[in-house]
């Protein structure tokens, strides 16, 4: 599904601040930064939370419903936002928070679905998204290994074949010391495709870069036009210029990771000349014994490799060899390359 790796998602969330035009500006910023996709959130506040107060965390003291009313992306915006993003070459998709939201998103041909961290235990929602047959991305914030296993089982049972789990720390912001990125390897050991949903403070992209080096195929990060915008997501989002750095560093990390162990690039091949090899240091007559007196191990690597030293020393030359000549295996009868 992912055209590029790492596949970088600009999470737009509530960063539009309820302003229709600002939602389009965010899509423009994501495109300019080099993101592959933009992600929205699709929900009705009354269907996502009870009308009670938040007890702890960055939004403590606010009503759940008031918070979600502030952050929602109105349904009537979706079609235009998806169409605009597609026109820029971005992949638009969303996090549905109800089975009804999946139906709505299917009506505008949402190409993939993201299950948000709090919804990883909402197996009916996971099944509803999985039944579309489209790729799923599932965030694992707060989840135990068993809950991840159950989410994967539910998705597969409902027909999902392309599932990626994003390691996530559900703190806003999440501090790098709490990321426990070794979890990525554990999830890979479980046979899962992995990525990172990054809520680390907006000024850095180090955690995401390290995650790519550990095998993350997807990086999701909140994007805002200004971290001082006052929206519920702004404090842990990246501003456009910072998102440019995130994309560049993640792409560089993936390029450095490579795909073939021990493969040497062309630039390094050139440097092989600086290795040592066996050289003839004094004139050698045909039939003369080859010894440390007339051979040496010197740079450059034009002669036989040093590993052949013990095979050559003590043998007799089958020809005249002048000094300052790279020693070759065929200067001695019966010698052939080992490997």
C-alpha positions in Angstrom: 0.0 0.0 0.0 2.7 2.4 0.9 4.3 4.1 -2.1 7.3 5.3 -0.1 9.1 4.1 2.9 9.0 5.4 5.4 5.4 6.4 4.6 5.0 9.8 6.3 1.6 10.8 7.5 0.7 14.4 8.5 -2.0 14.1 11.2 -4.2 17.2 10.8 -6.5 16.3 13.8 -7.8 19.5 15.4 -5.2 21.8 13.9 -7.7 23.5 11.6 -9.2 25.1 14.7 -12.7 24.8 13.2 -11.6 27.0 10.3 -12.5 25.5 6.9 -9.8 27.5 5.0 -7.2 26.5 7.6 -7.8 22.9 6.8 -6.8 23.5 3.2 -3.7 25.5 4.4 -2.7 22.4 6.4 -3.0 20.2 3.4 -0.8 22.6 1.4 1.7 22.6 4.2 1.8 18.8 4.3 2.4 18.7 0.6 5.2 21.3 0.7 6.9 19.4 3.6 7.0 16.2 1.6 4.4 14.1 3.4 2.9 11.1 1.7 -0.5 11.4 3.2 -2.8 13.6 5.3 -5.1 12.1 8.0 -8.3 13.4 9.4 -10.6 12.3 12.2 -14.2 11.4 11.6 -16.6 11.4 14.5 -19.7 12.9 16.0 -19.0 14.2 19.5 -22.1 12.7 21.1 -21.0 9.3 19.8 -17.4 9.3 21.0 -17.7 10.4 24.6 -20.1 10.9 27.5 -20.8 14.4 28.7 -18.6 14.3 31.7 -15.4 16.1 32.9 -11.9 15.0 32.0 -10.2 14.1 35.3 -6.5 14.2 34.4 -4.0 15.1 31.7 -3.5 18.1 29.6 -7.3 18.7 29.1 -8.3 18.1 32.7 -11.3 20.1 33.8 -12.9 20.2 30.4 -15.9 18.3 29.2 -15.1 15.4 26.9 -17.8 16.5 24.5 -16.7 20.1 24.5 -13.1 19.0 23.7 -14.3 16.8 20.8 -16.7 19.5 19.5 -13.7 21.9 19.3 -11.5 19.3 17.5 -14.0 17.7 15.1 -13.7 17.9 11.3 -17.3 18.5 10.2 -18.5 15.7 7.9 -19.5 18.2 5.2 -15.9 19.2 4.8 -14.6 15.7 4.1 -15.3 15.3 0.4 -13.8 18.6 -0.5 -10.7 18.0 1.7 -10.1 14.5 0.2 -10.6 15.8 -3.3 -8.1 18.7 -2.7 -5.5 16.4 -1.2 -5.8 13.9 -4.0 -5.3 16.7 -6.5 -2.0 17.5 -4.8 -0.8 13.9 -5.0 -1.4 13.2 -1.3 -3.2 10.2 0.0 -6.1 11.4 2.2 -7.6 9.0 4.9 -9.1 9.2 8.3 -9.6 7.7 11.7 -13.2 6.7 12.1 -14.6 6.5 15.6 -17.8 4.6 14.9 -19.1 2.0 12.5 -21.3 4.8 11.0 -18.1 6.9 10.4 -16.7 3.9 8.4 -19.8 3.9 6.2 -19.6 7.7 5.6 -15.9 7.4 4.7 -16.6 4.5 2.3 -19.0 6.8 0.5 -16.1 9.1 -0.5 -13.8 6.1 -1.2 -11.4 6.5 1.8 -8.4 4.4 0.7 -7.3 3.2 4.1 -8.3 3.5 7.8 -6.5 4.4 11.0 -7.6 3.1 14.3 -6.7 5.5 17.0 -4.9 4.3 20.2 -8.0 4.5 22.5 -10.0 2.5 20.0 -7.6 -0.5 19.9 -9.9 -2.3 22.4 -13.0 -1.4 20.3 -13.1 -4.6 18.3 -16.4 -4.0 16.6 -14.9 -0.8 15.1 -11.8 -2.6 14.0 -13.9 -5.3 12.3 -16.0 -2.6 10.6 -12.9 -1.0 9.1 -11.4 -4.4 8.3 -14.5 -5.5 6.4 -13.8 -2.8 3.8 -10.8 -4.9 2.7 -8.7 -1.8 2.8 -5.3 -1.3 4.6 -5.5 -0.7 8.3 -3.1 1.3 10.5 -3.7 0.7 14.2 -2.0 2.8 17.0 -1.0 0.9 20.1 -0.9 3.7 22.8 -1.7 2.2 26.2 -2.1 -1.3 24.7 -0.8 -4.4 26.2 0.8 -7.2 24.1 -2.4 -9.2 24.5 -4.6 -6.2 23.3 -2.4 -5.8 20.3 -2.7 -9.5 19.6 -6.5 -9.3 19.9 -6.8 -6.3 17.6 -4.7 -8.1 15.0 -6.9 -11.2 15.3 -10.1 -9.2 15.0 -8.8 -7.4 11.9 -7.7 -10.5 10.2 -10.9 -12.4 11.1 -12.9 -9.6 9.5 -10.8 -9.8 6.3 -8.0 -7.4 6.7 -4.8 -8.4 4.9 -2.6 -5.3 5.1 -2.3 -4.2 8.8 0.4 -2.0 10.3 0.7 -1.3 14.0 2.1 2.1 15.1 4.0 2.0 18.4 2.7 5.0 20.3 3.0 6.7 23.7 -0.4 8.2 24.6 0.9 11.2 26.5 0.5 14.7 25.2 3.3 15.5 24.7 5.2 12.2 25.1 8.7 12.5 26.4 11.5 10.7 24.5 12.6 8.9 27.7 9.2 7.1 27.8 9.1 5.8 24.2 10.6 2.4 24.8 11.4 2.0 21.1 12.6 -1.6 21.7 8.9 -2.4 21.5 9.2 -2.0 17.7 11.4 -5.1 17.6 9.1 -7.0 19.8 6.2 -6.3 17.5 8.3 -7.3 14.5 9.0 -10.5 16.3 5.2 -11.0 16.5 5.1 -10.9 12.7 3.6 -7.4 12.5 4.4 -4.5 10.2 5.3 -1.6 12.4 5.5 2.2 12.5 5.5 5.1 15.0 2.8 7.5 16.0 4.9 10.3 17.5 3.6 12.7 20.1 7.0 13.8 21.3 7.5 17.6 21.7 7.1 19.6 18.5 10.7 20.8 18.3 12.3 17.4 17.6 12.3 14.6 15.1 14.9 12.4 16.7 12.5 9.8 18.0 10.9 9.3 14.6 14.4 9.0 12.9 15.4 6.4 15.5 12.2 4.5 14.9 12.9 4.3 11.1 16.3 2.9 11.9 14.5 0.2 14.0 12.3 -0.8 11.1 9.3 1.6 11.3 7.6 1.7 7.9 5.1 4.4 8.8 5.7 7.7 10.7 2.7 9.7 11.8 3.1 13.1 13.3 0.7 16.0 14.0 1.1 19.1 11.9 0.0 22.6 12.9 0.4 26.0 11.3 1.5 27.4 14.7 2.3 25.7 18.0 0.9 28.8 19.7 -2.5 28.4 17.9 -4.3 27.4 21.1 -5.8 24.2 19.6 -5.9 21.0 21.6 -3.2 19.3 19.4 -0.9 22.3 18.8 1.6 21.9 21.7 2.8 18.5 20.5 2.6 19.1 16.7 5.2 20.2 14.3 5.1 23.5 12.5 5.6 23.3 8.7 9.3 24.1 8.6 9.9 21.4 11.3 7.8 18.9 9.3 10.2 19.5 6.4 13.1 18.4 8.7 11.1 15.4 9.9 10.6 14.2 6.4 14.2 14.8 5.3 15.6 13.0 8.4 13.3 10.0 8.2 14.0 9.6 4.5 17.8 9.9 5.2 17.5 7.3 8.0 15.7 4.9 5.8 18.3 5.4 3.0 21.1 4.8 5.5 19.4 1.6 6.8 19.6 0.0 3.4 18.2 -3.3 2.3 21.2 -5.7 1.7 23.5 -6.5 4.6 27.2 -6.0 3.7 26.4 -4.5 0.4 29.1 -2.0 -0.5 28.4 1.2 -2.5 30.4 2.4 -5.5 32.2 5.0 -3.4 33.5 2.4 -1.1 34.5 0.1 -3.9 37.0 2.8 -5.0 38.6 2.7 -1.6 39.5 -0.9 -1.8 42.7 0.1 -3.5 43.9 1.3 -0.1 43.9 -2.3 1.2 47.2 -4.2 1.3 48.3 -7.0 -0.9 51.4 -9.1 -1.5 54.1 -7.4 -3.6 57.5 -8.5 -4.9 60.1 -6.3 -3.2 63.2 -7.6 -4.9 63.9 -9.2 -8.3 63.1 -12.9 -8.2 64.6 -15.3 -10.7 62.6 -18.2 -12.1 62.8 -21.1 -9.6 63.9 -18.9 -6.8 62.4 -19.4 -3.3 59.8 -16.8 -2.3 60.4 -15.5 1.2 59.8 -12.6 3.4 63.1 -11.2 2.0 61.7 -10.7 -1.5 58.0 -10.3 -0.6 56.1 -7.8 1.4 52.5 -6.9 2.3 52.0 -3.4 1.0 49.4 -1.0 -0.4 47.7 -0.9 -2.9 45.6 -4.0 -3.3 46.8 -4.9 -6.9 48.4 -8.2 -5.9 47.2 -11.4 -4.2 45.3 -10.9 -0.9 47.4 -11.1 2.3 45.5 -14.3 3.2 47.6 -16.1 0.6 50.9 -15.3 2.3 51.4 -18.7 4.0 50.5 -20.4 0.7 53.1 -18.4 -1.3 56.0 -18.2 1.1 58.2 -21.2 0.7 57.2 -21.9 -2.9 59.3 -21.3 -5.9 58.5 -18.7 -8.6 57.6 -20.2 -12.0 58.9 -17.1 -13.8 61.2 -14.1 -13.5 59.5 -11.3 -11.4 60.9 -7.9 -11.2 60.9 -5.8 -8.0 57.9 -3.6 -7.4 55.5 -6.0 -9.1 52.1 -7.1 -7.5 52.4 -10.8 -6.6 49.9 -13.0 -8.5 48.8 -16.5 -7.7 49.7 -17.8 -11.1 53.4 -16.8 -10.4 53.4 -20.1 -8.4 52.4 -23.4 -9.8 49.3 -25.0 -8.3 47.8 -22.0 -6.6 44.2 -21.1 -7.2 41.9 -18.5 -5.5 40.2 -19.9 -2.4 37.1 -17.6 -2.6 
